Amino acid sequence: MSSSEDYQAKAAEALVQLGEAKTEAERVRLRRAHGVYMKLSTHGAEAAERAAARPPKRIVPEKAAPPKPGPSFRLS
């Protein structure tokens, strides 16, 4: 599996290729590739931060809900 340094190197390479791109389609492809590589390079750190973070507090209503009405009659 690639490390964040590998993805950052690929992002830098995509920027170099972007400067040399001749067509708009190639520029779009390289801009998207650069964005993906940057997102992948930070993914590991973000995942570690999310794992270390405490889960949010559970939302508890201030007062209990009224009881639901039962069936009005029973068929036996």
ABEGO torsion letter per residue (X at the ends): XBBAAAAAAAAAAAAAAAAABABAAAAAAAAAAAAAAAAAAAAAAAAAAAAABBBBBBBBBABBBBBBBBBABBBX
